[in-house]
Amino acid sequence: MDTPVLQFGTSRFLQAHADLFISEAMKRGEALGPVTIVQTTGAGERSRRLAALAAKDGFLIHIRGKQDGRIVDKVSCVMSVKRTLSALTQWDELSRIFAGETKVVICNTADTGYDISAESAGWPEAIPASFPGKLTKLLFARFQQSGEGLTILPAELIPRNGDNLKAIVLKLARDWHIGEPFIAWIEEKVIFSNTLVDRIVSEPLEPAGAIAEPYALWAIESQPGQVLPCTHPAMVVASDIARYERLKLFILNLGHTYLADGWLKSDLPRDMTVKQLMDRPDAKARLEDLYEDEVLPGFAAQGMRGAARAYVAQTIERFENPFLKHRLSDIAQNHQEKIRRRMGGFLEWSGSDALMLRAMAADASRNA
């Protein structure tokens, strides 16, 4: 069976986002086709997940939470994943699929997923260490075998993630001396789309599946010749997705990091969830004050006060979801980098004099 969508990453987020979207679209005849999922690392837990993701009966996504004041509680079966591979043990098969049947690539790596510091200085005969390295070598195989175009949809929470990933691939192509024809092909035939993904996925189901909130967004910056995996009510294709990026990064993500920072500096339980922290009137009031006094003025200065105020209200409702066990310990991973990206990014974009955010960003820089 051909799978025109190739997904790098087995995360519960992708299961409850892209895989679910494509599955729902397939039922309506509005999807490009099914998915092959690729595990890029040798993590044992994720290896065990591979077989379950491609099970004949699919896997379950449980959507639970409040949306517009109403309780949502439903279970969906994801049937879009038809094949799974390990990049480390099935490279030749992966290369064959990538060079031939793939039309769209989706990826979601960790916060350090674009790090190429471990890559070799010259052409790697072995499997490259990083995801961008693997992608570059696979693209070269496609260039040699078919030269057909391709659309890549990164899902990393990095502003202009498509532009960033393309720049890294081009750097590796030059470092590895692959040649100008390959670089020209990437520039002309490979579309790296900037995207923004937004859905809180709090818990895994075993052996595959997840529990997620009702809210979901997949904003994709439109480009000529772009191929999309499906159409879906939660997908937005627009010439400029910067407003969606800024709302999510500088309100929802910034709020998460602010809550995690207070929790890290407290003696509160180490297994505490966002909902449990929001149930504390003092913690909720501090977050609301941060939004009102420091975040909203920054958005107002950029002409986005109304959109930001509405998104703040929506974010508070999402943080108070009674069904999600969104642990602060998960949010606090790579904490200093998140402060620099979220608090520091907001200050740079907005030109704000937000004193608390500025102090947090300065402290993160000192601890870098």
C-alpha positions in Angstrom: 0.0 0.0 0.0 1.3 3.5 -0.9 1.4 6.0 2.0 1.8 9.5 0.5 2.2 11.0 4.0 5.5 10.2 5.8 5.6 11.3 9.5 8.8 11.6 11.5 7.9 11.2 15.2 5.7 8.9 17.2 4.6 11.4 19.8 1.2 11.4 21.4 0.8 15.0 20.1 1.0 13.9 16.5 -1.3 11.0 17.2 -4.0 13.3 18.5 -3.3 16.0 15.9 -2.1 15.2 12.4 -2.9 11.5 12.5 -6.4 12.2 13.8 -7.1 15.0 11.3 -6.0 12.7 8.4 -8.1 9.8 9.7 -11.2 12.0 10.0 -10.6 13.4 6.5 -10.1 9.9 5.0 -13.7 9.1 6.1 -14.9 12.1 4.1 -12.7 11.3 1.1 -10.7 14.5 1.8 -7.3 13.1 2.5 -4.2 12.5 0.3 -4.0 9.0 1.7 -2.6 7.0 4.7 0.5 7.6 6.8 3.8 5.8 7.5 5.2 6.8 10.8 9.0 6.8 11.3 10.8 6.5 14.7 14.0 8.5 14.4 15.6 7.4 17.7 16.3 4.1 19.4 14.2 4.8 22.5 12.8 1.5 23.7 9.4 2.9 24.8 8.8 4.4 21.3 9.9 1.1 19.7 7.2 -0.7 21.5 4.7 1.9 20.4 5.4 1.3 16.7 3.4 -1.9 16.3 0.4 -0.5 18.1 0.3 2.6 15.9 -0.2 0.5 12.8 -2.6 -2.0 14.3 -5.4 -3.2 12.0 -8.0 -1.8 14.4 -6.3 1.6 14.8 -5.7 3.4 18.1 -7.9 5.6 20.2 -7.9 9.3 20.9 -10.0 10.5 23.8 -11.1 14.1 23.5 -12.1 15.6 26.9 -12.6 19.1 28.1 -14.6 22.3 28.0 -15.2 24.3 24.8 -17.3 27.4 24.8 -18.5 26.5 28.3 -19.7 23.0 27.2 -18.3 19.7 28.2 -16.9 17.6 25.4 -16.2 13.9 26.0 -15.8 11.6 23.0 -13.5 8.9 21.7 -12.3 8.7 18.1 -10.5 5.7 16.4 -7.5 6.7 14.3 -7.2 4.6 11.2 -4.8 6.7 9.1 -1.6 4.9 10.1 -0.9 1.9 7.9 2.9 1.3 8.4 5.6 2.1 10.9 9.4 2.0 10.5 12.6 2.6 12.5 15.1 4.9 10.8 17.9 3.1 12.6 17.1 -0.4 11.6 15.1 0.0 8.4 16.9 2.8 6.7 16.9 1.2 3.2 13.1 0.7 3.3 12.7 4.3 4.6 14.9 5.6 1.8 12.9 3.7 -0.8 9.5 5.1 0.5 10.9 8.6 0.8 12.3 8.6 -2.7 9.2 7.2 -4.3 5.7 7.3 -2.8 6.0 10.2 -0.3 4.3 13.5 -1.3 4.1 15.2 2.2 6.5 14.9 5.1 5.3 15.8 8.7 7.8 16.1 11.5 7.7 16.9 15.2 11.0 16.6 17.1 11.9 17.8 20.6 13.0 21.3 21.5 16.6 20.5 20.5 15.5 18.5 17.5 17.2 20.8 15.0 20.6 20.6 16.7 23.2 19.4 14.1 26.3 19.8 16.3 26.9 16.0 16.3 26.9 15.8 12.5 30.1 14.9 10.6 32.0 17.5 8.6 31.7 15.5 5.4 29.2 13.2 3.7 27.9 10.7 6.2 28.2 7.1 5.1 26.3 6.0 8.2 22.8 7.1 9.2 23.1 10.8 10.3 22.7 11.5 14.0 20.2 14.4 13.8 16.8 14.6 12.2 17.9 17.4 9.8 20.8 15.2 8.9 18.6 12.2 8.2 16.2 14.5 6.2 19.1 15.8 4.1 20.4 12.4 3.2 16.8 11.2 2.3 16.3 14.3 0.2 19.5 13.5 -1.7 18.2 10.0 -2.4 15.0 11.4 -3.8 16.9 13.9 -5.9 19.0 11.1 -7.4 16.1 8.6 -8.0 13.1 10.7 -9.1 13.7 14.4 -8.6 10.0 14.9 -7.8 8.9 17.8 -5.6 7.9 17.4 -2.0 6.1 19.4 0.7 7.5 19.4 4.2 5.3 20.4 7.2 7.4 20.9 10.4 5.3 20.8 13.6 8.0 22.0 16.0 7.1 25.0 18.1 9.7 27.3 16.5 8.7 30.6 14.8 9.1 30.2 11.0 9.8 26.5 11.5 9.8 25.7 7.8 12.3 28.5 7.0 14.5 27.3 9.9 14.5 23.7 8.8 15.2 24.6 5.2 18.2 26.7 6.2 19.7 23.8 8.2 19.2 21.4 5.4 20.9 23.8 3.0 23.8 24.3 5.4 24.3 20.5 5.7 24.1 20.2 1.9 26.9 22.7 1.6 29.0 21.3 4.5 28.7 17.8 3.0 29.7 19.2 -0.5 26.7 17.5 -2.1 26.7 20.0 -5.0 24.9 22.9 -6.5 22.4 20.9 -8.6 21.0 19.4 -5.4 20.8 22.8 -3.7 19.0 24.2 -6.7 16.5 21.3 -6.6 15.8 22.0 -3.0 15.2 25.7 -3.7 12.9 24.9 -6.7 11.1 21.6 -5.9 11.0 21.1 -2.1 8.5 23.3 -0.2 9.3 23.9 3.5 6.0 25.3 4.9 5.9 27.4 8.0 3.2 26.0 10.3 1.7 26.4 13.8 0.2 23.5 15.7 -2.0 24.0 18.8 -3.5 21.3 21.0 -2.8 20.2 24.5 -2.3 16.5 24.6 -1.8 15.5 28.2 -1.6 11.7 28.6 -0.7 8.7 26.5 -3.0 5.7 26.2 -1.3 2.3 26.1 -0.1 0.8 23.9 -0.9 3.8 21.6 -3.3 6.7 21.6 -3.7 9.8 23.9 -6.1 12.0 25.8 -6.4 15.5 24.4 -8.4 18.7 24.7 -11.2 19.7 22.3 -9.3 22.7 21.0 -7.1 22.1 18.0 -5.5 24.3 15.3 -3.1 23.5 12.4 -2.2 26.8 10.7 -0.2 26.4 7.5 1.4 29.2 5.5 0.3 28.8 1.9 2.9 28.5 -0.9 2.6 27.9 -4.7 2.6 24.2 -5.5 2.1 23.1 -1.9 0.5 19.7 -1.3 -1.4 19.2 2.0 -2.2 15.9 3.6 -5.9 16.6 4.0 -8.6 19.3 4.6 -10.0 19.6 8.0 -12.1 22.2 10.0 -9.2 22.7 12.4 -6.8 23.5 9.6 -6.2 27.1 8.5 -4.2 27.8 5.3 -3.2 31.5 5.0 -0.6 33.6 3.3 0.5 34.9 6.8 0.2 32.8 10.0 2.3 35.1 12.2 -0.7 36.2 14.2 -1.6 32.6 15.1 2.1 31.9 16.1 2.3 35.0 18.3 -1.0 34.3 20.1 0.0 30.7 20.9 3.7 31.3 21.7 3.2 34.5 23.7 0.0 33.7 25.5 -0.6 29.9 25.9 3.1 28.8 25.8 4.3 31.8 27.8 1.6 31.2 30.4 2.6 27.5 30.7 6.2 28.5 31.2 5.2 31.2 33.8 3.2 28.6 35.8 6.0 26.1 35.6 8.5 28.7 36.8 6.5 29.5 39.9 6.0 25.8 40.5 9.7 25.0 40.2 10.5 27.7 42.8 7.9 26.4 45.2 7.5 23.5 47.6 4.3 22.4 45.8 3.9 18.6 44.9 6.3 17.5 42.2 3.5 15.6 40.4 1.2 18.7 40.2 -0.9 19.4 37.1 -1.8 22.7 35.5 -5.4 22.3 36.6 -4.4 21.7 40.2 -2.2 24.8 40.1 -5.0 26.8 38.5 -7.3 25.7 41.4 -5.1 27.7 43.7 -6.6 31.3 43.7 -3.2 32.9 44.3 -1.6 31.1 41.3 -4.6 31.8 39.0 -4.6 35.5 40.1 -0.9 35.9 39.4 -1.3 34.5 35.9 -4.3 36.7 35.1 -2.4 39.7 36.4 0.6 38.8 34.2 -1.7 38.6 31.1 -3.4 41.9 32.0 -0.4 44.0 33.1 2.4 42.7 30.9 1.2 40.6 28.0 -2.0 42.4 26.7 -0.3 45.8 26.6 2.4 44.3 24.4 -0.2 42.9 22.0 -2.1 46.2 22.1 1.1 48.0 21.0 1.1 45.7 17.9 -2.6 46.3 17.1 -3.8 42.9 18.4 -5.5 43.8 21.7 -8.9 42.3 20.8 -7.6 39.0 19.4 -5.2 38.7 22.4 -7.9 39.3 25.0 -10.2 36.7 23.4 -7.3 34.2 23.2 -6.4 34.8 26.9 -10.0 34.0 27.9 -9.8 30.8 25.8 -6.4 29.9 27.3 -7.7 30.2 30.9 -10.6 27.8 30.0 -8.1 25.4 28.5 -5.8 25.6 31.5 -8.8 24.8 33.8 -9.8 21.7 31.8 -11.0 19.3 34.5 -10.1 16.2 32.5 -6.5 16.7 31.5 -3.5 15.7 33.6 -1.1 18.1 32.1 1.9 17.8 34.4 4.0 20.8 35.2 7.1 18.6 35.2 6.5 17.9 31.5 6.1 21.6 30.8 9.2 22.4 32.8 11.5 20.4 30.5 14.1 22.6 28.8 12.8 25.4 31.0 15.6 28.0 30.4 15.4 27.6 26.6 11.6 28.0 26.8 11.9 31.2 28.8 14.4 32.7 26.3 12.1 31.7 23.4 8.8 32.7 24.9 9.5 35.6 27.3 12.5 36.9 25.5 10.8 36.5 22.1 7.7 38.4 23.3 9.8 41.3 24.6 11.7 41.5 21.4 8.6 41.4 19.2 6.4 43.7 21.3 9.0 46.2 22.5 7.3 46.0 25.9 8.8 47.2 29.2 7.1 44.2 31.0 9.2 44.1 34.2 8.5 40.6 35.4 9.0 39.0 32.0 12.2 41.0 31.4 13.6 39.8 34.8 12.8 36.1 33.9 14.4 36.5 30.5 17.5 38.1 32.0 17.8 35.3 34.6 17.5 32.6 31.9 20.2 34.3 29.8 22.5 34.3 32.8 21.9 30.6 33.4 22.4 29.6 29.8 
